[in-house]
């Protein structure tokens, strides 16, 4: 057409007068003027069914596409354009032009559409725009990381009334978050929306997967992880933990929107699992940091008491112990209450458990390795027992008192964690119980340890745990402590605690045989194992035959059939469940001059049997 020859002359690349990317708006203006001129001067000479105006627009689009293909190949390749934003804006404008022409001239039902004729030529070059936006995202992250006092959004839970209804589940919405993480996600959502208007194929994948992953990885490392390592403010740590929760809650929603929009072959590759895992790891680091700080502040009071150079703990009295535990209690409660106001409920529960574990670990290390004075008198044992009891009390009470700032779900979790606390405190309590009977000999100490370790347990303590507690007790008895740090699970960091400097230990930390542990202990393992096995078998039998309750001194029929010595030993022990301890074993114990220890063993077996009967057989 003669009209399009004029267009070719003006806009063809590279000879046209208006052949640059900046001149694309002139192309739209030329089309508008030409259509007005056609309608005014030529329309009446052509039959309407020929739809000459549409044909003119179609030819314009195809010719424009050829111009832009040549122009983009020469100027818009990576590294050749200074204005990536202009490239994206031109793609948007051409899509808008196509939609407008489609609305004016296309009739549907197989009629040729304008969509994609021009705009599709931008797709191979929009990676330039993606790289540009990725660079801007990274710059935004770097600016956030450079701020010494970053802005924090949120207020302490409970400090202002909440307009939201209280849910039945645990409070999981972050309390504090960095403003920068909210701004980062706002920008990514805006970019996704903009990209959706231009491309739902490769460009969207590059932007919403590659670039978003790069920005999130950078933010997690340079902002969140860095602040956990360097921050001295608890509020900053709260903000890190809250920002991590914000990421793990918001990112799946963004990923879902991308998956629903992007073309079918690519939607299966929308995956941000690595970024969510990294955020969860940083959240764990923040929780551990808070736990460590809180535990250290609490333990500082106790450490000062036991290692005061001006006044030895051996000269203290019960009033001094009460004062120390009271100060530690107040410190721990105040810090946990602060944490409950600044963290989600699951995070607070994790902090409380971490504080408990670290305090017990540090306390065991302190009294087992840090006390140089011999714990060889009743007064010193009672003093340490009082301190240990006070520590257990504050560990049970402070987290619950601190959780009053949180919701009911946290309170329930704190009550559930009490059993774990008691279990972890069994080792120091067992050692001190053993020291309380040190004058009666090592066998008596071993029995006390077993009784303490069996308390509130459904399983039997291992021989290694018993040996460890006994070895620690012997070391404390003679002064100087063991040379290892006690791990959080109560085990020595280098293996069995039997490797300590106690007099009955061998060089490699294992027991050398019955000559080292005494005649009473040599028989104890077999006696205890037999008794415990019979208790378990009778409980299982009672569950199977509920019509035969366990009462008085009568053994269960199944246990009597399986072990002919059970009923006689049950009567001797006075237990409600037969123990399977033969009279010969008891006599052997008595013959060795250990009648008092044998009586304690029988009493222990009786208590164990009653606990199992109450818990598993005679249930209401």
TASULFEN-V603293 format. One record per residue. N is the residue number from 1. RES is the residue in three letters. PHI is phi in whole degrees, -180 to 180 (999 if undefined). OMEGA is omega as a letter, one per 30 degrees, with the letter a starting at -180 (999 if undefined). BURIAL is # if it has 24 or more other C-alpha atoms within 12 Angstrom, else .. Layout:
N RES PHI OMEGA BURIAL
N RES PHI OMEGA BURIAL
This chain:
1 UNK 999 a .
2 UNK -63 l .
3 UNK -63 a .
4 UNK -74 l #
5 UNK -64 l .
6 UNK -64 l .
7 UNK -63 l #
8 UNK -61 a #
9 UNK -68 a .
10 UNK -79 a #
11 UNK -119 a #
12 UNK -68 a #
13 UNK -101 g #
14 UNK -105 a .
15 UNK -90 a .
16 UNK -67 a .
17 UNK -67 a .
18 UNK -122 a #
19 UNK -110 a #
20 UNK -98 l #
21 UNK -64 a #
22 UNK -65 a .
23 UNK -92 a #
24 UNK -64 l #
25 UNK -63 l .
26 UNK -65 l .
27 UNK -63 l #
28 UNK -64 l #
29 UNK -65 l .
30 UNK -63 a #
31 UNK -63 a #
32 UNK -64 l .
33 UNK -65 a .
34 UNK -67 l #
35 UNK -65 l #
36 UNK -65 l .
37 UNK -65 l .
38 UNK -63 a #
39 UNK -64 a .
40 UNK -83 a .
41 UNK -112 a .
42 UNK -125 a .
43 UNK -57 a .
44 UNK -68 a .
45 UNK -91 a .
46 UNK -118 l .
47 UNK -60 a .
48 UNK -64 a .
49 UNK -69 l .
50 UNK -73 l .
51 UNK 52 a .
52 UNK -62 a .
53 UNK -63 l #
54 UNK -68 l #
55 UNK -62 l #
56 UNK -61 l #
57 UNK -67 l #
58 UNK -63 l #
59 UNK -63 l #
60 UNK -59 a #
61 UNK -63 a #
62 UNK -67 l #
63 UNK -67 l #
64 UNK -63 l #
65 UNK -59 a #
66 UNK -65 l #
67 UNK -61 a #
68 UNK -70 l #
69 UNK -60 l #
70 UNK -67 a #
71 UNK -67 a #
72 UNK -67 l #
73 UNK -62 a .
74 UNK -90 a .
75 UNK -123 a #
76 UNK -110 l #
77 UNK -68 l #
78 UNK -52 l .
79 UNK 87 a .
80 UNK -111 a .
81 UNK -119 l #
82 UNK -96 a .
83 UNK -133 l .
84 UNK -68 l #
85 UNK -63 l #
86 UNK -63 l #
87 UNK -59 l #
88 UNK -66 a #
89 UNK -63 l #
90 UNK -66 l #
91 UNK -62 l #
92 UNK -64 a #
93 UNK -65 l .
94 UNK -69 l #
95 UNK -65 l #
96 UNK -63 l .
97 UNK -63 l #
98 UNK -62 l #
99 UNK -64 l .
100 UNK -66 l .
101 UNK -66 l #
102 UNK -65 a #
103 UNK -69 a .
104 UNK -82 a .
105 UNK -120 a .
106 UNK -87 a .
107 UNK -111 a .
108 UNK 74 l .
109 UNK 53 l .
110 UNK 87 l .
111 UNK -66 a .
112 UNK -62 a .
113 UNK -100 l #
114 UNK -86 a #
115 UNK -63 l #
116 UNK 88 a #
117 UNK -61 a #
118 UNK -95 a #
119 UNK -66 a #
120 UNK -64 a #
121 UNK -72 l #
122 UNK -81 a #
123 UNK -53 a #
124 UNK -65 a #
125 UNK -108 a #
126 UNK -75 l #
127 UNK -61 l #
128 UNK -63 l #
129 UNK -66 l #
130 UNK -61 l #
131 UNK -62 l #
132 UNK -63 a #
133 UNK -68 l #
134 UNK -63 l #
135 UNK -62 l .
136 UNK -67 l #
137 UNK -63 a #
138 UNK -66 l #
139 UNK -64 l .
140 UNK -61 l #
141 UNK -65 a #
142 UNK -63 l #
143 UNK -65 l .
144 UNK -66 a #
145 UNK -70 a #
146 UNK -79 a .
147 UNK -74 l .
148 UNK -75 l .
149 UNK -125 a .
150 UNK -65 a #
151 UNK -72 a .
152 UNK -119 l #
153 UNK -98 l #
154 UNK 116 l #
155 UNK -143 a .
156 UNK -58 l #
157 UNK -63 a #
158 UNK 93 a .
159 UNK -80 l .
160 UNK -133 l .
161 UNK -63 l .
162 UNK -94 l .
163 UNK -84 a .
164 UNK -82 l .
165 UNK -69 l .
166 UNK -76 a .
167 UNK -87 l .
168 UNK -72 a .
169 UNK -86 a .
170 UNK -68 l .
171 UNK -75 a #
172 UNK -116 l #
173 UNK -73 a #
174 UNK -63 a #
175 UNK -86 l #
176 UNK -116 l #
177 UNK -141 l #
178 UNK -73 l #
179 UNK -59 a #
180 UNK -64 a #
181 UNK -72 l #
182 UNK -66 l #
183 UNK -65 l #
184 UNK -63 l #
185 UNK -69 l #
186 UNK -61 l .
187 UNK -66 l #
188 UNK -65 l #
189 UNK -65 l #
190 UNK -66 l .
191 UNK -63 l #
192 UNK -61 l #
193 UNK -64 l .
194 UNK -65 a #
195 UNK -64 a #
196 UNK -61 a #
197 UNK -77 a #
198 UNK -113 a #
199 UNK -152 l #
200 UNK -121 a #
201 UNK -121 a #
202 UNK -65 a #
203 UNK -62 l #
204 UNK -63 l #
205 UNK -64 l #
206 UNK -62 a #
207 UNK -74 a #
208 UNK -83 l #
209 UNK -113 a #
210 UNK -63 a #
211 UNK -69 l #
212 UNK -64 l #
213 UNK -63 l #
214 UNK -60 a #
215 UNK -65 a #
216 UNK -69 l #
217 UNK -61 a #
218 UNK -65 a #
219 UNK -67 a #
220 UNK -62 a #
221 UNK -78 a #
222 UNK -83 a #
223 UNK -106 a #
224 UNK -73 a #
225 UNK -62 a #
226 UNK -64 a #
227 UNK -73 l #
228 UNK -62 a #
229 UNK -75 a .
230 UNK -114 a .
231 UNK -75 l #
232 UNK -105 a .
233 UNK -106 l .
234 UNK -64 a #
235 UNK -63 l #
236 UNK -64 l #
237 UNK -67 l #
238 UNK -59 a #
239 UNK -66 l #
240 UNK -62 a #
241 UNK -62 l #
242 UNK -67 l #
243 UNK -66 l #
244 UNK -64 l #
245 UNK -64 l #
246 UNK -59 l #
247 UNK -64 a #
248 UNK -69 l #
249 UNK -90 a #
250 UNK -88 a #
251 UNK -61 l #
252 UNK -62 l .
253 UNK -68 l .
254 UNK -65 l #
255 UNK -62 l #
256 UNK -65 l .
257 UNK -64 l .
258 UNK -64 a #
259 UNK -62 l #
260 UNK -73 a .
261 UNK -99 a #
262 UNK -68 a #
263 UNK -61 a .
264 UNK -53 a .
265 UNK -64 a .
266 UNK -104 a .
267 UNK -66 l .
268 UNK -74 a .
269 UNK -98 l .
270 UNK -80 a #
271 UNK -146 l #
272 UNK -118 a #
273 UNK -61 a .
274 UNK -63 a .
275 UNK -67 l #
276 UNK -69 l #
277 UNK -66 l .
278 UNK -65 l #
279 UNK -64 l #
280 UNK -65 l #
281 UNK -65 l #
282 UNK -67 l #
283 UNK -59 l #
284 UNK -61 l #
285 UNK -62 l #
286 UNK -65 l #
287 UNK -62 l #
288 UNK -65 l #
289 UNK -63 l #
290 UNK -64 l #
291 UNK -61 a #
292 UNK -64 l #
293 UNK -62 a #
294 UNK -65 l #
295 UNK -65 a #
296 UNK -63 l #
297 UNK -65 l #
298 UNK -69 a #
299 UNK -71 a #
300 UNK -60 l #
301 UNK -65 a #
302 UNK -70 l #
303 UNK -63 l #
304 UNK -62 a #
305 UNK -69 a #
306 UNK -81 a #
307 UNK -126 l .
308 UNK -76 a .
309 UNK -71 a .
310 UNK -83 a .
311 UNK -143 a .
312 UNK -69 l .
313 UNK -64 a #
314 UNK -68 l #
315 UNK -96 a .
316 UNK -79 l #
317 UNK -128 a .
318 UNK -62 l .
319 UNK -65 l .
320 UNK -64 l #
321 UNK -63 l #
322 UNK -63 l #
323 UNK -65 a .
324 UNK -64 a #
325 UNK -65 l #
326 UNK -67 l #
327 UNK -65 l #
328 UNK -63 l #
329 UNK -63 a #
330 UNK -63 l #
331 UNK -63 a #
332 UNK -66 a #
333 UNK -63 a #
334 UNK -63 a #
335 UNK -67 l #
336 UNK -71 l #
337 UNK -65 l #
338 UNK -62 l #
339 UNK -66 a #
340 UNK -64 l #
341 UNK -83 a #
342 UNK -109 a #
343 UNK -125 l #
344 UNK -71 a #
345 UNK -62 l #
346 UNK -61 l #
347 UNK -66 l #
348 UNK -63 l #
349 UNK -59 l #
350 UNK -65 l #
351 UNK -63 a #
352 UNK -60 l #
353 UNK -67 l #
354 UNK -66 l #
355 UNK -62 l #
356 UNK -59 a #
357 UNK -63 a #
358 UNK -71 l #
359 UNK -63 l #
360 UNK -66 l #
361 UNK -61 a #
362 UNK -67 a #
363 UNK -67 l #
364 UNK -62 l #
365 UNK -63 a #
366 UNK -65 a #
367 UNK -79 a #
368 UNK -85 a #
369 UNK -117 a #
370 UNK -97 a #
371 UNK -88 a #
372 UNK -94 a #
373 UNK -74 l #
374 UNK -65 l #
375 UNK -97 a #
376 UNK -121 l #
377 UNK -132 a .
378 UNK -62 a .
379 UNK -63 a .
380 UNK -70 l #
381 UNK -64 a #
382 UNK -65 l #
383 UNK -65 l #
384 UNK -67 l #
385 UNK -64 l #
386 UNK -64 l #
387 UNK -65 a #
388 UNK -67 l #
389 UNK -63 l #
390 UNK -64 l #
391 UNK -65 l #
392 UNK -63 l #
393 UNK -63 a #
394 UNK -68 l #
395 UNK -68 l #
396 UNK -82 a #
397 UNK -96 a #
398 UNK -60 l #
399 UNK -62 l #
400 UNK -71 l #
401 UNK -65 l #
402 UNK -66 a #
403 UNK -72 l #
404 UNK -63 l #
405 UNK -81 a #
406 UNK -104 a #
407 UNK -95 a #
408 UNK -65 a .
409 UNK -63 l #
410 UNK -67 l #
411 UNK -59 l #
412 UNK -64 l .
413 UNK -64 l #
414 UNK -67 l #
415 UNK -66 l #
416 UNK -67 a .
417 UNK -76 a #
418 UNK -60 a #
419 UNK -63 l .
420 UNK -66 l #
421 UNK -61 l #
422 UNK -61 l #
423 UNK -64 a #
424 UNK -71 a #
425 UNK -83 a #
426 UNK -64 a #
427 UNK -64 l #
428 UNK -62 l #
429 UNK -67 l #
430 UNK -65 l #
431 UNK -63 a #
432 UNK -70 l #
433 UNK -65 l #
434 UNK -65 l #
435 UNK -67 a #
436 UNK -68 l #
437 UNK -118 a #
438 UNK -63 l #
439 UNK -70 a .
440 UNK -86 l .
441 UNK 104 a #
442 UNK -66 a #
443 UNK -65 l #
444 UNK -64 l #
445 UNK -63 l #
446 UNK -63 l #
447 UNK -62 l #
448 UNK -62 l #
449 UNK -63 a #
450 UNK -64 l #
451 UNK -61 a #
452 UNK -67 a #
453 UNK -74 l #
454 UNK -85 a #
455 UNK -63 l #
456 UNK 55 l #
457 UNK -124 l .
458 UNK -100 l .
459 UNK -117 a .
460 UNK -92 l #
461 UNK -68 a #
462 UNK -75 l .
463 UNK -61 l #
464 UNK -64 l #
465 UNK -65 l #
466 UNK -65 l #
467 UNK -62 a #
468 UNK -62 a #
469 UNK -60 a #
470 UNK -65 l #
471 UNK -63 l #
472 UNK -63 l #
473 UNK -61 l #
474 UNK -63 l #
475 UNK -65 l #
476 UNK -66 l #
477 UNK -60 a #
478 UNK -97 l #
479 UNK 87 l #
480 UNK 103 l #
481 UNK 74 l #
482 UNK -84 a #
483 UNK -101 a #
484 UNK -125 l #
485 UNK -87 a #
486 UNK -86 a #
487 UNK -74 a #
488 UNK -67 l #
489 UNK -88 l #
490 UNK 89 a #
491 UNK -99 l #
492 UNK -68 a #
493 UNK -68 l .
494 UNK -118 l .
495 UNK 119 a .
496 UNK -66 l #
497 UNK -72 l #
498 UNK -63 l #
499 UNK -84 a #
500 UNK -76 a #
501 UNK -86 l #
502 UNK -61 a #
503 UNK -69 a #
504 UNK -99 a #
505 UNK -102 l #
506 UNK -88 a .
507 UNK -64 a .
508 UNK -91 l .
509 UNK 87 l #
510 UNK -105 a #
511 UNK -78 a #
512 UNK -88 l .
513 UNK 142 a .
514 UNK -70 a .
515 UNK -64 a .
516 UNK -81 a .
517 UNK -104 l #
518 UNK 94 a .
519 UNK -66 a .
520 UNK -65 a #
521 UNK -68 a #
522 UNK -64 a #
523 UNK -93 a #
524 UNK -66 a #
525 UNK -59 a #
526 UNK -66 l .
527 UNK -62 a #
528 UNK -66 a #
529 UNK -62 l .
530 UNK -62 a #
531 UNK -62 a #
532 UNK -64 l #
533 UNK -61 l #
534 UNK -69 l #
535 UNK -59 a #
536 UNK -64 a #
537 UNK -66 a #
538 UNK -74 l #
539 UNK -64 l #
540 UNK -61 l .
541 UNK -66 l #
542 UNK -65 l #
543 UNK -65 a .
544 UNK -74 a .
545 UNK -122 a .
546 UNK -65 a .
547 UNK -77 a .
548 UNK -117 a .
549 UNK -68 l #
550 UNK -91 a #
551 UNK -138 l .
552 UNK 53 a .
553 UNK -106 a #
554 UNK -88 l #
555 UNK -75 l #
556 UNK -68 a #
557 UNK -57 a #
558 UNK -63 l #
559 UNK -69 l #
560 UNK -67 l #
561 UNK -69 a .
562 UNK -84 a .
563 UNK -145 a #
564 UNK -68 a .
565 UNK -92 a #
566 UNK -68 a #
567 UNK -66 a #
568 UNK -66 l #
569 UNK -70 l #
570 UNK -63 l #
571 UNK -64 a #
572 UNK -66 a #
573 UNK -82 a #
574 UNK 74 a #
575 UNK -93 l #
576 UNK -79 l #
577 UNK -126 a #
578 UNK -65 a #
579 UNK -101 a #
580 UNK 75 l #
581 UNK -95 a #
582 UNK -71 l #
583 UNK -64 l #
584 UNK -64 l .
585 UNK -64 l #
586 UNK -64 l #
587 UNK -64 l .
588 UNK -62 l .
589 UNK -66 a #
590 UNK -65 a .
591 UNK -62 a .
592 UNK -86 l .
593 UNK 75 a .
594 UNK -118 a #
595 UNK -62 a .
596 UNK -67 l .
597 UNK -69 l #
598 UNK -61 l #
599 UNK -64 l .
600 UNK -65 l #
601 UNK -62 a #
602 UNK -63 l #
603 UNK -65 l #
604 UNK -63 l #
605 UNK -62 l #
606 UNK -63 a #
607 UNK -62 l #
608 UNK -61 l #
609 UNK -60 l #
610 UNK -66 l #
611 UNK -63 a #
612 UNK -67 a #
613 UNK -64 a #
614 UNK -67 a .
615 UNK -78 a .
616 UNK -118 a #
617 UNK -104 a #
618 UNK -91 l .
619 UNK -71 l .
620 UNK -66 999 .
